[in-house]
Amino acid sequence: MNRARASTVGILLAFLLVGCGSSSGPEEPESSGGPGAGAGSSGSTGGNGSTSGNGSTSGTGSTSGNGSATTGSGEGTGGATGSSGTGGDPGGDGGSGGSSTGTGGDPDVVEPTLITSGANEYWKIGTPTEVTSGNADVTVDDAATQQRWDGFGGSFNEMGWNMLSMLSESERQRAIRLLFDKNEGAGFAYGRIPMGASDYAMDRYSLDEKKDDFTMESFSIARDKEKLIPYIKAALAVRPGLHLWASPWTPPTWMKSNGAFDGGKMKDDANTLKAHALYFAKFVEAYAAEGMTIEAVHPQNEPTYETRYPSCAWTGQLMAKFIGTYLGPTFEERGIKAQIFLGTMSNDAADPGILSAVTGDATAMKYVKGFGLQWNMRGSAAGLKSRNLPIVQTEHQCGNYNWNPAGAPPYNPNTAANDHAYGQESWGLIRDWIKAGVNSYNAWNMVLDPVGKNIDSQRPWPQNALLNVKADTKELILTPAYYVFRHVSQYVDPGAMRVNTTGGDALAFKNPDGTIVTVIYNSGSSAKTTTLSVAGKKLQFSVPARGWATVNWK
């Protein structure tokens, strides 16, 4: 869906749109890949204009334009006639509160759109200048297509909702819109759910700690109803077709060699493996009873790391047996449509062995519908492309690496580095993973306090997040990394195709409606006048120092 409309372009274009009709846009296509493609999804994620803060119902001429909360980010307030907002200072979205729908249902007004961000000047709305001469710095070849793009996402964790709960209701709703709304925010299409405790749970737990409960009689998601399910439902209220997928950091402790949440190895007996498959099935069924469709599961987070927070080690042979003999058949027997992905692989020294063992097992591969890779496993993406299954980047690196005290920036044991340098690092990671061929990309923590420490029992690791909440002032902070994600995610729609670029540091996509989205990074220490060749035109604009420009052109 093209978003070059009054709600995004701002006051400069508002007068063109008053009274013009606007349809809801085409319904977002069902993804043909990614977690749970077509597996029970309602397909209702298309831009229906009914999300929180939009203030309109498409095609009805609504004039409510209630806008979003204005504190903290400079977002504009909505106009009663559908004009764009009046805010838009640094950190805001240029006035995205009002809706420009009308009564006629006419096509969206399409204009060239430019959004730029640099240090301390994030999310500036402008218009590129069309030129007829000069060489292009970046050229988009929209006829040279690469992989299908399914969307961006992030992980729901207890600590995130704990911090969001400290905000006022209006600020909490604004935070959710900033992540999931397709007009006012990053437009995330995917949400990851931990099955039991992750390292950003409030404390350690599983969903069935009754010893040797092989029939899962004591299985319960009561704990999830405290801080996870409210978080997920808040996101679903903004993005009703959000694609949900899940993975455990640890199974119940009685299924492990050490009987503990942290570390240990998965047991390899039939009773335990059958019970663990049932654990997955019960999880999917319990969430369905809460009105939430789990479209895909990944058997284990980082299956060859034994950490000082919830974790569990697997071998490749055991993973293949679990998927082929227990998990897949259990899902079939119970009529569960959630897909099984082989993820989430992270350790480049050991996880390629798991990939080899499972992909070499015909019985297991009957059930594997995609792959989940993260951190050091980018190099494995190329070898998986030939299988014609979606490849998901499952966890964005969190920055501030405790094993690299002399890094750039150096490790800080006291607080996460939610700074512009991490935004620059985030761009490089997103760019390189997408160019490696993944079909979707997931942030790690979407929301944390600014310190961001996890529950590592020996060395709590301060990690970055897209949004921060300060507990003392109840302030919502949009981090530079948030804007980097949004520079790509807001305008690139699920179903887009990545297309080739030459020159500069850039990514480009062609949306289903024909819009071409180009994101360009300038690593220099001063702003750079840049010429983009796209769709037979040359567009010129300035990219801030150490900053980004997104051009949305049709």
Residue pairs with C-beta under 8 A, 6 or more apart in sequence:
1 25
1 26
1 28
1 46
1 47
1 108
1 182
1 493
1 511
1 513
2 25
2 108
2 110
2 511
2 513
2 515
2 552
2 554
3 113
3 182
3 183
3 490
3 491
3 552
4 108
4 109
4 110
4 111
4 112
4 113
4 515
4 552
4 554
5 13
5 17
5 22
5 100
5 108
5 109
6 13
6 14
6 16
6 17
6 82
6 83
6 84
6 98
6 100
6 109
7 84
7 96
7 97
7 98
7 99
7 100
7 183
7 184
8 93
8 94
8 96
8 113
8 125
8 183
9 84
9 94
9 111
9 113
9 125
9 127
10 76
10 84
10 85
10 88
10 94
10 95
10 125
11 83
11 84
11 86
11 95
12 127
13 84
13 109
13 111
14 79
14 83
14 84
14 100
16 109
16 111
17 82
17 83
17 100
17 109
18 81
18 82
18 83
18 100
19 102
20 100
20 102
20 104
20 106
20 109
21 59
21 61
21 101
21 102
21 103
21 104
21 105
21 106
22 58
22 59
22 100
22 101
22 102
22 105
22 106
22 107
22 108
22 109
23 58
23 59
23 105
23 106
23 107
23 108
24 46
24 47
24 48
24 49
24 58
24 59
25 46
25 47
25 58
25 108
25 513
26 46
26 512
26 513
27 43
27 44
27 46
27 48
28 43
28 45
28 46
28 47
28 241
28 493
28 494
28 495
29 494
29 495
29 512
30 37
30 38
30 41
30 43
31 37
31 38
31 41
31 150
31 151
31 243
31 494
31 495
32 38
32 148
33 148
33 150
33 370
33 389
33 390
33 439
34 150
34 151
34 190
34 243
34 370
34 390
34 392
34 439
34 440
35 190
35 243
35 245
35 295
35 296
35 339
35 341
35 370
35 390
35 392
35 440
36 243
36 244
36 245
36 293
36 294
36 295
36 296
36 338
36 339
37 150
37 295
37 339
37 369
37 390
39 293
39 295
39 296
39 337
39 338
39 339
40 293
40 295
40 337
40 338
41 241
41 243
41 293
41 295
42 240
42 241
42 293
43 241
44 240
44 241
45 189
45 239
45 240
45 241
45 242
45 494
46 241
47 58
47 182
47 183
48 57
48 58
49 56
49 57
49 58
49 99
49 101
50 56
50 57
50 58
51 177
51 180
51 181
51 182
51 183
51 184
51 237
51 238
51 239
52 173
52 176
52 177
52 181
52 237
52 238
53 66
53 67
53 68
53 97
53 173
53 174
53 177
53 181
53 184
54 99
54 181
54 183
54 184
55 62
55 64
55 65
55 66
55 67
55 78
55 97
55 98
55 99
56 62
56 63
56 64
56 65
56 82
56 99
56 101
57 101
58 101
59 101
59 103
59 105
60 101
60 103
61 101
61 102
61 103
62 99
62 101
63 80
63 81
63 82
64 78
64 80
64 99
65 78
65 79
65 80
65 81
65 82
65 83
65 97
65 98
65 99
66 78
66 97
67 75
67 76
67 77
67 78
67 85
67 96
67 97
67 98
68 75
68 77
68 78
68 96
68 97
68 174
68 177
68 184
69 75
69 170
69 171
69 173
69 174
70 76
70 77
70 87
71 171
71 476
72 91
72 171
72 174
72 475
72 476
72 477
72 478
73 91
73 92
73 93
73 174
73 178
73 476
73 478
74 87
74 88
74 89
74 90
74 91
74 92
75 85
75 87
75 88
75 92
75 93
75 95
75 96
75 97
75 174
75 184
76 84
76 85
76 86
76 87
76 88
76 92
76 93
76 94
76 95
76 96
76 97
76 98
77 85
77 86
77 87
77 95
77 97
77 98
78 85
78 97
78 98
78 99
79 85
79 86
79 97
79 98
80 98
81 98
82 98
82 99
82 100
82 101
82 102
83 98
83 100
84 94
84 95
84 96
84 97
84 98
84 100
85 94
85 95
85 96
85 97
85 98
86 95
87 94
87 95
87 97
88 94
88 95
88 125
90 120
90 121
90 122
90 123
90 124
91 122
91 123
91 478
92 123
93 123
93 125
93 184
93 185
94 115
94 123
94 124
94 125
95 125
96 183
96 184
97 184
110 515
110 554
111 127
112 127
112 128
112 130
112 539
112 551
112 552
112 553
113 125
113 127
113 491
113 550
113 551
113 552
113 553
114 125
114 126
114 127
114 128
114 541
114 549
114 550
114 551
114 552
115 123
115 124
115 125
115 126
115 487
115 549
115 550
115 552
116 124
116 126
116 541
116 542
116 543
116 544
116 547
116 548
116 549
116 550
117 123
117 124
117 480
117 483
117 484
117 487
117 544
117 547
117 548
118 527
118 544
118 545
118 546
118 547
118 548
119 420
119 480
119 544
119 545
119 546
119 547
120 420
121 544
121 547
122 478
122 480
122 483
123 483
123 486
126 541
128 532
128 539
128 540
128 541
128 551
129 539
129 540
129 541
130 537
130 538
130 539
130 540
131 531
131 538
131 539
131 540
132 538
133 538
134 531
134 538
134 540
135 531
136 503
136 531
136 532
136 533
136 538
137 503
137 504
137 528
137 530
137 531
137 532
138 501
138 502
138 503
138 504
138 506
138 518
138 520
138 530
138 531
138 532
138 533
139 501
139 502
139 503
139 532
139 533
139 534
140 499
140 500
140 501
140 506
140 508
140 516
140 518
140 532
140 533
140 534
140 535
141 499
141 500
141 501
141 502
142 499
142 508
142 510
142 516
142 534
142 535
143 499
144 499
144 500
145 497
145 498
145 499
145 500
145 510
146 437
146 497
146 498
146 499
146 500
147 437
147 438
147 439
147 497
147 498
148 439
148 495
148 496
148 497
149 434
149 439
149 440
149 492
149 493
149 494
149 495
149 496
149 497
149 498
149 509
150 189
150 190
150 390
150 439
150 440
150 494
150 495
151 187
151 188
151 189
151 190
151 243
151 440
151 489
151 492
151 493
151 494
152 186
152 187
152 188
152 189
152 190
152 440
152 441
152 442
152 443
152 485
152 488
152 489
153 188
153 189
153 190
153 191
153 192
153 243
153 440
153 441
153 442
153 443
154 179
154 188
154 190
154 191
154 192
154 442
154 443
154 444
154 445
154 446
154 466
155 191
155 192
155 193
155 194
155 198
155 200
155 395
155 442
155 443
155 444
155 445
155 446
156 191
156 192
156 193
156 194
156 228
156 231
156 232
156 235
156 446
157 194
157 198
157 200
157 201
157 228
157 445
158 198
158 200
158 201
158 202
158 226
158 227
158 228
159 200
159 201
159 202
159 445
159 448
159 449
160 200
160 231
160 445
160 446
160 447
160 448
160 465
161 227
161 228
161 230
161 231
161 447
162 202
162 227
163 447
163 448
163 449
163 468
163 469
163 471
164 172
164 175
164 176
164 231
164 234
164 447
164 469
165 172
165 227
166 469
166 471
166 474
167 175
167 469
167 474
167 476
168 474
171 474
171 476
172 234
173 234
174 476
175 447
175 467
175 469
175 476
176 234
176 235
176 237
176 238
177 184
177 185
177 238
178 184
178 185
178 186
178 467
178 478
178 482
179 185
179 186
179 188
179 235
179 446
179 466
179 467
180 186
180 187
180 188
180 235
180 238
180 239
180 242
181 187
181 238
181 239
182 239
182 490
185 486
185 490
186 466
186 482
186 485
186 486
186 489
186 490
187 239
187 489
187 490
188 235
188 239
188 242
188 443
188 446
188 489
189 239
189 241
189 242
189 243
189 440
189 494
190 242
190 243
190 244
190 245
190 440
190 442
191 232
191 235
191 242
191 243
191 244
191 245
192 244
192 245
192 246
192 247
192 394
192 395
192 442
193 228
193 232
193 244
193 245
193 246
193 287
193 294
194 201
194 228
194 246
194 247
194 248
194 249
194 301
195 207
195 246
195 247
195 248
195 249
195 279
195 280
195 283
195 297
196 205
196 206
196 207
196 248
196 249
196 250
196 251
196 252
196 310
197 203
197 204
197 205
197 206
197 249
197 250
197 261
197 310
197 455
198 249
198 301
198 309
198 310
199 249
199 307
199 309
199 310
199 454
199 455
199 456
199 461
200 445
200 448
200 454
200 455
201 310
201 455
202 227
203 455
204 261
204 262
204 310
204 455
205 223
205 261
206 248
206 250
206 251
206 252
206 253
206 261
207 219
207 220
207 221
207 223
207 224
207 252
207 279
207 282
207 283
208 216
208 218
208 219
208 220
208 252
208 279
209 218
209 252
209 253
209 254
210 217
210 218
211 254
212 254
213 219
213 252
213 254
213 275
214 271
214 272
214 274
214 275
214 278
215 275
215 278
216 275
216 278
216 279
216 282
219 279
219 282
219 283
219 286
220 286
221 229
221 283
221 286
221 287
221 290
225 290
229 290
229 292
232 244
232 292
233 291
233 292
235 242
236 242
236 292
243 295
243 296
244 287
244 292
244 293
244 294
244 295
245 294
245 295
245 296
245 297
245 298
245 341
246 283
246 284
246 287
246 294
246 296
246 297
246 298
247 297
247 298
247 299
247 300
247 301
247 343
247 344
247 372
247 394
248 299
248 300
248 301
248 312
249 301
249 309
249 310
249 311
249 312
250 256
250 261
250 262
250 264
250 310
250 311
250 312
251 266
251 276
251 279
251 312
252 279
253 259
253 260
253 261
253 264
255 266
255 267
255 272
255 275
255 276
256 264
256 265
256 266
256 267
256 312
257 264
257 265
257 266
257 267
258 264
258 265
261 310
262 306
262 307
262 308
262 309
262 310
262 311
262 457
263 306
263 307
263 308
263 311
263 312
263 313
264 306
264 311
264 312
264 313
265 306
265 312
265 313
265 314
266 272
266 276
266 300
266 312
266 313
266 314
266 318
266 322
267 273
268 318
268 321
273 321
273 322
273 325
273 326
274 326
274 330
276 322
276 326
276 327
277 322
277 326
277 327
277 329
277 330
277 331
278 330
280 297
280 299
280 327
280 330
280 331
281 330
281 331
281 334
281 336
283 294
283 297
284 294
284 297
284 336
284 338
285 334
285 336
287 293
287 294
288 294
294 338
295 338
295 339
296 338
296 339
296 340
296 341
296 369
296 370
297 327
297 338
297 339
297 340
297 341
298 340
298 341
298 342
298 343
298 344
298 372
298 394
299 314
299 319
299 322
299 323
299 327
299 340
299 342
299 343
300 312
300 314
300 319
300 344
301 311
301 344
301 346
302 311
302 344
302 345
302 346
302 347
302 351
302 374
303 312
303 313
303 314
303 319
303 345
303 351
303 354
304 313
304 314
304 346
304 347
304 349
304 350
304 351
304 353
304 354
305 311
305 313
305 346
305 347
306 312
306 313
307 456
308 456
308 457
308 458
308 459
309 454
309 455
309 456
309 457
314 322
314 354
315 353
315 354
315 357
316 353
316 354
316 355
316 356
316 357
316 358
317 357
319 342
319 354
319 357
319 358
319 364
320 357
320 358
320 360
320 361
320 363
320 364
321 364
323 340
323 342
323 358
323 364
323 367
323 368
324 361
324 363
324 364
324 365
324 366
324 367
325 363
327 340
327 367
328 340
328 364
328 366
328 367
330 336
331 337
331 338
331 340
331 367
339 369
339 370
340 367
340 368
340 369
341 368
341 369
341 370
341 371
341 372
341 392
342 354
342 355
342 358
342 359
342 368
342 370
342 371
342 372
343 370
343 371
343 372
343 373
343 374
343 392
343 394
344 372
344 373
344 374
344 394
344 395
345 351
345 352
345 354
345 355
345 371
345 372
345 373
345 374
345 377
345 380
346 373
346 374
346 375
346 376
346 377
346 395
347 375
347 376
347 377
348 376
348 377
348 379
348 380
351 377
351 380
352 377
352 380
355 371
355 380
355 384
358 364
358 365
358 368
359 365
359 368
359 384
359 387
368 389
369 389
369 390
370 389
370 390
370 391
370 392
371 384
371 387
371 389
371 390
371 391
371 392
372 391
372 392
372 394
373 380
373 381
373 384
373 391
373 392
373 393
373 394
373 438
374 393
374 394
374 395
374 396
375 395
375 397
378 393
378 432
378 433
378 436
379 436
381 391
381 433
381 436
381 437
381 438
382 436
382 437
384 391
385 391
385 437
390 439
390 440
391 437
391 438
391 439
392 438
392 439
392 440
392 441
392 442
393 433
393 438
393 440
393 441
393 442
394 442
395 442
395 444
396 426
396 429
396 430
396 441
396 442
396 443
396 444
397 425
397 429
397 444
398 416
398 444
398 445
398 461
398 463
398 464
399 416
399 417
399 422
399 425
399 426
399 463
399 464
400 409
400 411
400 412
400 416
400 417
400 422
400 461
400 462
400 463
400 464
401 407
401 411
402 411
402 413
402 459
402 461
403 411
404 410
404 411
405 411
408 421
409 417
409 419
409 421
412 462
413 459
413 462
414 451
414 462
415 450
415 451
415 452
415 462
416 448
416 450
416 451
416 452
416 462
416 463
416 464
416 465
417 464
418 450
418 452
418 464
418 465
418 468
418 477
418 479
418 480
418 481
419 479
419 480
420 480
420 546
422 464
422 479
422 480
422 481
423 479
423 480
423 481
423 483
423 484
424 523
424 546
426 480
426 481
426 484
426 485
427 484
427 521
427 548
430 441
430 484
430 485
430 488
431 505
431 507
431 521
433 441
434 441
434 498
434 507
435 507
443 466
443 485
444 463
444 464
444 465
445 452
445 463
445 464
445 465
445 466
446 465
446 466
446 467
447 465
447 466
447 467
447 468
447 469
448 463
448 464
448 465
448 467
448 468
448 469
449 468
449 469
449 470
449 471
450 468
450 470
450 477
451 462
452 462
452 463
452 464
452 465
452 468
453 460
453 461
453 462
453 463
454 460
454 461
454 463
464 479
464 481
465 479
465 481
466 478
466 479
466 481
466 482
466 485
467 476
467 477
467 478
467 479
467 482
468 476
468 477
468 479
469 475
469 476
469 477
470 477
483 548
484 548
487 519
487 548
487 550
488 507
488 517
488 519
488 550
491 511
491 515
491 517
491 550
491 552
492 509
492 511
492 517
493 511
493 512
493 513
495 511
495 512
496 509
496 510
496 511
496 512
496 517
497 509
497 510
498 507
498 508
498 509
499 508
499 509
499 510
499 516
500 508
501 507
501 508
501 518
504 520
504 521
504 530
505 520
505 521
505 522
505 523
506 518
506 519
506 520
506 521
507 518
507 519
508 516
508 517
508 518
508 519
508 534
509 516
509 517
510 516
510 517
511 517
513 554
514 554
515 552
515 553
515 554
516 534
516 535
516 552
516 553
516 554
517 550
517 551
517 552
517 553
518 532
518 534
518 550
518 551
518 553
519 548
519 549
519 550
520 530
520 532
520 543
520 548
520 549
520 550
520 551
521 543
521 547
521 548
522 528
522 530
522 543
522 544
522 545
522 546
522 547
522 548
522 549
523 546
524 545
524 546
525 545
525 546
526 545
527 542
527 543
527 544
527 545
527 547
528 542
528 543
528 545
529 540
529 541
529 542
530 540
530 541
530 542
530 543
530 549
531 538
531 539
531 540
532 538
532 539
532 540
532 541
532 551
534 551
534 553
535 553
535 554
537 553
539 551
539 553
541 549
541 551
542 549
543 549
